[in-house]
Amino acid sequence: MGEGGVWRPGADGRPVYGMQLPVQAQSVLFAEGWEAAAGVADLVAVARAADRYGFAYVGCCEHLAIPRRLAEAMSTVWYDPVATLAYLAAATERVRLLSHVAVAGLRHPLVSAKQYATLDHLSGGRLILGVGAGHVAEEFEALGVDFARRGAVLDETIDALKVALGPEEFPEFTGKRFAFAGLGQAPRPAQAPRPPIWVGGSSPAAVRRAAERGDGWLPQGDRREALPGQIARLRAMREAAGVREPVVIGAIAEPVYVGAPGWDVGRRTLTGSPERIAASLREYGAMGVTQIQVRFRSRSRTELTDQMAAFGTEVAPLLK
């Protein structure tokens, strides 16, 4: 944790590493074949492996309902992040719990504050609240939320959440869409002054939002060569906005397979010796990245947890 501020990794100059959980989101764009038949025991095993091998966080996505037009590509399997992360909090001890990302504009900030404050309380202060604007119009329409105005709604929602998740039992906030005062919520989050809020997205609006309002930035889909420019823009906007607190800069690395795979893992996958993989990932640190999200190619839960073990014990020590 920064002095007087929210938790921020990378203070020692070494990026931390985390991962999106398998099973809980099964888009054909990234899910492995074995995940379709997997379930709760697999989620728990992977979360415990993350705990054991030094991963900073495990992440869970959010989609409320997938329209038929997108179901073939996205699938309809999207676990609820609050329920999933709370369940895994009881099965782990150290690893942080990241919503990557919660579509926070779909609900009143007091509803989100109640859910995520409880999660932080139950987990002993391990929540990272990742938020994003969302991209599926039908989800917004079903709940009566204006999809076209989702960016402005999210901006105000973040401002309200910072207050609602702060130290005050009776927080006060007045905005264009939301206002509350004289309403107490307990239990309060375990983290003080509040859990960190990381903003997801790589559009100009999302980068601005992360710069002006976020404790961290979760890029989505930026290739390695695009990151230095994005980071420079984010830092310039943060300075222009007068935000002095350091920002956690994230990156989603290329898929990883430690060692020689012996099967087709895709041409973009980082493979080979621990030193070869670490050397490639150290380039992110040189850009200013302080947390790297990794994804491992695998054909089974056992292969995935073996890859996590190899990464945590052989690659991670070389990231300094």
Helices and strands as residue ranges (DSSP letters): E 16-20, G 33-37, H 40-52, E 57-60, H 68-74, H 81-89, E 96-99, G 104-106, H 109-122, E 127-131, H 137-143, G 147-149, H 150-164, E 173-174, E 179-180, E 197-200, H 204-213, E 216-218, G 224-226, H 227-240, E 248-252, E 256-258, E 270-272, H 274-287, E 291-293, H 301-310, I 311-315, G 316-318
